[in-house]
Amino acid sequence: MKKLFFLVVAMIAAIGCSDDDRPSANFNSTTVLDGTEFNPVRGTYFEAVPDMHRHVIFRMDEGQGSVSNMSIDLYIPFTQSGITGQYDMGIGEADDALASVYLSNGMQSYYISSINRLKVTELGNSRFKFEFIDAYGLVFQGGTVPFSGMIEGRFDLTAN
């Protein structure tokens, strides 16, 4: 009887917690915006129709029901092989590697910028690492807030 009880409890616990509600073992994040951590549990990426650059878009969120999400758009020159590299976070030329980063916490949206660059490393097996160096968040209505950290995780390739 005790074995049956423990089996039923274990089954209820397994059914009660969906994978979307648990912290993801697929992501490691030290990202902090104005004192609030951003801890994604899932991410996707896809390649948009190229124009003057290859355009690869990464999306992350903190899980089912969360309003916090991040978007990283990489504009990769056709002369660059792969995604790994240093990306300017601002205005650039057609042959520059550029990044646009946005973070929304549901209450406010921020454009993430830096006087330095975003370092992107392709780790293999759909894993990527994003390192923000001397970055800050720009509030769309004006002003800046502190932003720092890195995100490393596994992203699912999706269709556009």
Secondary structure, 3 states (H helix, E strand, C coil): CHHHHHHHHHHHHHHHCCHHHCCCCCEEECCEECCEECCCCEEEEEEECCCCCEEEEEEEECCCCCCCEEEEEEEECCCCCCCCEEEECCCCCCCCCEEEEEEECCCCEEEEEECCEEEEEEEECCEEEEEECCEEEEECCCCEEEEEEEEEEECEECCC
